Amino acid sequence: MLIIVDDVLNEHALREFRAAYDHLPFGDGRATAGDRAAAVKRNLQLANDTPQHAALTALVHAAIGACAAFMSAALPVQISPPLFNRYLPGMAFGQHVDNAIRIDGDQPLRADVSATLMLSDDTDYQGGDLVIEDTFGERRIRLKAGSMVIYASSSLHRVDPVVSGQRDVVVFWAQSMVRDLSQRATLYRLDQTIRSLRQRDADAPEIDALMATYNNLLRMWAEV
Ligand code: NI
């Protein structure tokens, strides 16, 4: 499962980020990585003890909360605090799988879904592709500012070295109500189908039956 969502952050939010970002303290990104990931992680990360960090976190959480595609794909029961990462030329994050459990929030979180929200445009830097490997093969992700990629936390992935420019991203994780990836993918596809059908014909009688099926599957599979 790999989903790309555009316009998660609008122009106004992106401007707020850019205005704040140039004055903020970035430190070594290895502070929040597990042992093995830390060995391959070379980036900078916004210090989390600043007032700006709290304000930007609130901005990200509001944008995610308003993102119907993320809610549908992730079915989050808990969302981690975001990490604000910066990659300058030569920086990269080698192949790794994200830690299963994250303990940087108020309570431990099982990472089921990973997300990267772009603050830089893909034209702002060369190199720096996010490369995600999964059963579908290898996908190279380059997106415009404000777009987000959502993928299974079980996927191997890496960030190729940035060659020039600057790559700013927000990364975060969600624990899903539905732990099993194939069940989550089934619910996402069904939800998208219902939305599409409603757009075409809001009064279609099949909608009620499909919505009942969606809710009954969710009832069977969700843990809250
Ligand atoms: Ni990762």
Boltz pocket constraint, residues with backbone or C-beta under 6 A from the ligand:
constraints:
  - pocket:
      binder: B
      contacts: [[A, 96], [A, 97], [A, 98], [A, 157]]
      max_distance: 6.0
